[in-house]
Amino acid sequence: MLRVAVVGSGPSGCYTAQSLVQLDPSVRVDVLDRLPCPYGLVRYGVAPDHEKIKSLQGNLRTVLEHERVRFLGGVRVGEDGVPAARLRELYHAVVYCVGAATDRHLGVPGEDLPGSWSATEFVSWYSAHPDAVDDGFVRDARSAVVIGVGNVAVDVARILARGAAELSPTDMPQAALSALAASRVTEVHMVGRRGPSQARFTTKELRELGALPDTEVTVDPRELALDPAYLDPSALPAAPRRNVEVLRGWATAPGRSAARRIRMRFFLRPVELLAEHGRVAAVRFERTVPDGQGGVAGTGRYEDIAAQLVLRSVGYRGVPLEGLPFDPATCTVPHLAGRVLREGIVAPGEYVAGWIKRGPTGVIGTNRPCAKETVTSLLEDAAALLGRELPGDPLAALRADGVEPVEWTGWCAIERAEAELGATLGRSVVKLPDWESLLAAARRSIS
């Protein structure tokens, strides 16, 4: 019987477990996660008002409830946790699906000023990630600048512009809901260094901005016209062509009275965050123009946009996991069809899938074929992997090592506690926002 550990319970980890049990009728899979809750970015990255995408948790749940799959939450792997070498002793194979855990930086002066955050930190706060900090994101802010033009940037701009009545039915933690309900942010600037035809957001996400109650979306037609593809988008692929059409509609629409305004800006590159009284007060941008090669060039002309809140959404990058090789150029683990490479040589029994394998690209569904490729490699190696005898049930060994995983019953207890919390607040499900409350709820399953 092949025993496999999958490290990470987000989409890539769940799809890896799913492929394993579908393709091998005898394999046993333990899905390990640092957090006591499964689903990764589907739980902690998808915006709370995106119920359709969040409903993917139901599909992932089916995987984790499979009779040959076991969820073990609250298990840290690597530094200050279970060493990678120990996992290799306990399992025939280990598949690392640990994602891209940190943000890219702008690399400009003032980036670390109070009031300047990565978009991921803001998302973690309103998504109740237990590592998140509540440092008054929107307190005293009237104008926000979101740097980036991808779907995460659209998400945070939309959440900033949403009213309490629209957010209350979601599972957003109560403290974040209260803070956003009291927010005085009325201007949200979403800024990209390139043009509308090169923006990374999807048209569906973009259109949602225009449907927000009491919110006007504005676009400067002069900035759009700097993009050579704007005047004639017919040669563009379908997605950016639709984006341009939506932006064109906003650029030509008559102005209207609204409580909040989202300003879409293009061809502006951040060069410095400016301070006042020790906090961010504005972002200085340099005007850019297309360079004819798909990039942009600076013009030496600058514009300051006032902001008491800056959210940087310029991409993710993987981080090294202790005990695994790492390529700092790509921020991924070197691999061959999912097989981990150590100094160019395949490391028996070690595999990767998801963002740590291919970089932070694609959508949730992209993880399916990625996981299947890795599983195919693993099962091709199964005969050799089964030649090594294991010490017994890995869960018993982990417990003997002092690790106390949150099993599936513990996660179900967390779900019940979140439903109970929502009921006491007159809402539906409300997420528990911190380690203490999550682990206390999980322990109720064994009391």
N, C-alpha and C positions, 0 to 999 in steps of 0.2 A: 504493500500500500504506500503510495507516494504522499508524503506530507510536505505541504508548501506553506510558507509564511508570506503574506502579502502585507507590506508595510505602507499603510495609507488607505483610508476608507472612503476617499472621494470617488468621483466617476471612474478614473483610471484604475483604482484599486478594485472597485466593485466589478467593473467590466473584465478585469483580469481574473477575478474569482469566478465570475460567470463563465468565461471561456474554459477555465480549467475543469469545472464540474460538468460542463456540457460535452467536452471533448475526451474526458477520461472518466469512466464510470466508477473508478475506485479511489480517485484522489481525495484527500482531506485537506481543506484550506482553513488556515487561521488568518483572519484579517485584523492586523494590529493598527492601532491609531494612538497618537500621543494624547488626543482629547478623549473625554469620556463619551462623546457624541459622535455618531457616524456622519457620513455624506460629504465631508470636506467643504469645498466652496459652494456646493448646492445649498448647504445650511448656512454657511458663513460668508458667502460672497454674492449670492443672488439677492437682488434688492427685495425687501419684504413686500413691496407692492406688485411683484411679478409672480403672482400665484401660479400661473401656468407652468413657468419654468421650475418653480419650487416643487410642483407636483411630481417632478422627476424623482423625488425622494421615494415615492411609492414603488417605482421600478427598482431603485437601488435596494429598497427594503426587501423586496422579493429575493434578491441575491443573498442578502445577509441572513435571511431566514431559511435558506436551503439547508437540508438535513446534513449535508457534508461541509457546510461553511460555519465557522465559529467567529463571532465578533469579540475582540479583546481590546476594549478601550482603556485609556489612561496608561498606556505602555509607551514610555519614551525609549527610542532606539538611538544609539550613538552616544554622544557626550552626555554624561550624567544619567545614563540609562542602560539598557541592555546592549552590550557591545555587538557589533556586526558579527564578530567571530563567534560569539555565543549563539546567535541565531543560526549560524551555519552548523553548529554542533547539534542543535535541536531539530532542525528541519533538513529534508533532502535538498530543498531549494528555497531561496528567498527572492521575492520580486519587490523592488523598491519603487513605490509610486508616490513619492513624497512631494511632488509638485515643484513650484518655484516660489520659495518662501519669503522673498523680500522684494523691495521695490528698486527700480532704477532711480538714480539721482539726476538732478538737473546739472549739478556741478557749477553753480553760479553763487556769487556772494550773497549772503543773507538767507540762504536756503533753510538754515536751521533756526531762524528767528522764531520766537513764540508766535503762534498764530499760523505758522506754515506747517502743513502736515502732508504726508502721502495720502492719496485717496484711499489706499488700503486701510490705513489707520482709521479713517473716518467710517469706511464701510464696516470694519470690525466693531466699531463702537455701536453703530445702529443695528448691527446684526447680532449683538450680544456675544461676541467671541470672548471667552474667559480671560484671554491675555490683553484685551483692550483696556485702554485707560479713558476715563471721563475727565477731560481737562478743559471743559468749557469750550468746545469747538465753535459754537455759534453765539456764545455769550458776548454781548456788546458789539457784534458784527452787524453791519448794515449792507456791506458790499462784499461779495465773494468772487474770487478768481479761480476758475478750474483750468489748469494747464493740461491740455491734451484733448484730442477729439476722437476717442474710442468709446466703446460701449460703457466702460466704467465711468468715464467722464460724464457721459449722458446720464448714467444712473445717479451720480452724486448731485448733479445739477437739478435733476428732477426731484430728488428727495428734499433738497433745500427749498424748492419752490412749492412743495406739497403742503396742504393745510392739515391740521390735526384731524379733521373729520375724515379725510381720505386715508390717513395713516393709522387711525385707531383700530380699524378692523384687521390689521396685519398682526404678525407675531413680534413686532418690534418691542424691545424691552421698555418698560415703563419710564425709566429715567431718560432714555433717548427721546421717547415720544413727548414727554413733558418739556424737554429742552427745545425740541423742534417746534412744538406748539407755541412756545414763548418767543421763538426767534423773531428778530426784527430785520432779517435779511430780505431786502426787496430787489436788489440787483445781483444777478449772477452772470458773470462773464465767462464763457467757455472759449478758450483761445488755442489755436493751432498754428504751428510755425509754417505749415505748408497750406495748400489750397483745398477747396471743397472736394475736388475729384480724388484727392489722396487721403481723405479722412477715413478712419477705420470703423466708425460706427455703422450699424446696420440700419436700413431704412425704417424698419419697424420701430426700433428704439428711438430713432430721430423723430418720427411722426408723433410719438407719445408726448414729446415736449409741447407740440402745438395743441394738444388736447387737454392740457392742464387748466383747471378752472381758474379764472381771474388772473391769468398769466399771459403776457404777450411775449412772443419770440421775435426778435429783430435781427436782421442781417444787413450789413452794409453792401449795397450792390457794387460799389467801387472796389471793395476787396474781392468780391466774387469774380469781377471782370479781370482781375490780375491772372486768374487761372486760364490758360489757353483752352482748356476743355470746357469752360463754362459756357461760352457763346455757342459752341456746337458740341454737345456731349454725345452725339450719335455714335462716335467711335469707342466710347467707354464701355467696359463690361456692364452688365445689367445693374449690379448693386450700386456702384458709384454713380451711374447715370440716374437712377432713381433718387439718390441722395441730392444730386444737383438740382433735379426738378423740384424736390421739396424745398430746398433752400431758395430757389428762384421764386417760388410762390410766396415765401415769407418776405423776401427782399422787395417784392412789388406790392405787397398788401398794404392798405392804408393803416396808419397808426390808430390805436384804440386805447381807451383808458383801462388800466389794470392795476391791481395791487402790487404785482410782482412782474419783473421783466428779466428774461433770459436773453443776453446779447451774444450771438454767435460771431466770433472774430477769427480772421484768417490772415496768414502771412505776417505773423508777429512771433518773434523768437525771444523768450525770456533771457535777460542778461544780468538782472540783479533784483533782489527783493529789498525794498527800502523800509527803514525803521522809523518809528516815532514813539517816544516814551518807552523804548525797549521792546516794542512789538512791531510786527509787520504792519505797514500802513499803505503800501502800494507795491506794484510790480512794474519794473521798467522793462519794456519790450523794444527790440529793434525791428523795424520794418524790413521784411524780406521780399524778394522777388524770385520767380522761377529761374533756375540756372540753365534750363534747356536740357538737363540730363536727369531729370526726375527729382532733383533736390532743390535747394534754395540758396540764395546768396544774400548777405547782409547789404543794406543800403547806407548805413551810417545815420539813418534817421530814427529817432526814438520817440516813444510814447509811454507815459506813466498812467497806469490804471489803479485808482484807489481801491484798496481792499483791506479789511481787517481779518479776513480768513482767506488763506491760499491752500488749495488742494492740488497736489501734483499727481497727475495720472499719465505717466510716460512709460509704463511697462513694468514687467516683473523680471526677476532673474533668479536662477537657482542658487543654492548655497551648498557648500561642501557638507557631507555627512561623514562623521568620524568613522573611519574604517573602510570607506569607499574611495576609489580614485575620482578625480574631478578635473575637468578641463576648464580653466578660468577664462579662456577665450570665448567659449560658447555657454559657459555656466551650466553644463550638463555633465552627466557621467558618460565617459567613453563606452561605446557598445558596438556590437555587431549583431544586427537584427534582434536587439534586446538583450543579448548576452554581454555581461559586463567585461570590459577589457582592462587588464592590468598590465601596463607597459606594452600594450599591443597584443597581449596574449589573453585568450578567453579564460575567465576565472570560473571554474566549475561550480555550478549551483548558484550563481549570482546573476540577477537579471534586473532590468529596469523597464518601466512603462510610464507613459504620461509625460508631463512637462520636464521632469528631470532627465528624460530620455531624449526628447526632441526639441526642447525649448518651449517657451510660453506662446504657443501658436494654436490656432484652430478654435473650434467651439466644443461644447460638451460632447457632442456626437463623434468628434474626431478621435476621442479616446478609445472608441470601440475597435476600429481596425488596428490602431496602435497596440492595444492590449492583445489582440488576437495574434499579431505578428510575434510578440514576445512569448505568448503561451505556446505557439507552434514550435518555436525554438526550444522552449523548456521541455515539451513532451518528446521532441526528437532526441533530447539528451536523457530521457527518463531511465532508460536501461542502465546507463552508466551511473546515474544518481542513486538508483536503488541498490547499487552494490555496497553502499555504506550503511551500516547498522546504526540506528538511532537509540538514544538512551531510554526511550519510552514516551509517554504523553508529554508534549512540550508544555502544556498548561501546568502540570504538576511540577515540572522542573522550574518553570518561571516562578511559581509560588515558593518553591524551596529556596530560590534566589532572593526572596523578599519582595517580589513583584505581585501586586494584588490587582489584577485587571478588572475593569468594569465589563461584565458579560452582558449578553443581550437582555436578560431580565433587568439588569441595572439601567440600561438605556430605556427600556419600557417604563421603568419607574420614573425616570426623568421626564418622559413624555407626559405621564399622568400628573406629575407635579406642575408642569407648565400649563396643562389644561385647568388644573385647580386654581393656579395663580390667575389665569385669565378670567375665570369665573368670579373670583373675589373682586376683580377690577372692573367688572362689567364689560369685559372684552372676550374675544375667543381665546386661542392659545397665546400665551405671552412667554417669551423665552426667559430662562434663568440666565443672568448675565455674568456669573463669576464662578470660579473653581469651587469655593466653599459650598454654595447652594447646589451646584450640580452634583458634587460628590455626596453631599448629605442626602439628596434625593435618591441617588443610586443605591446608597446603603439601606434605604427603606425596603429595597427588594429582598434583603436577606435578614431583616429584623423580624 
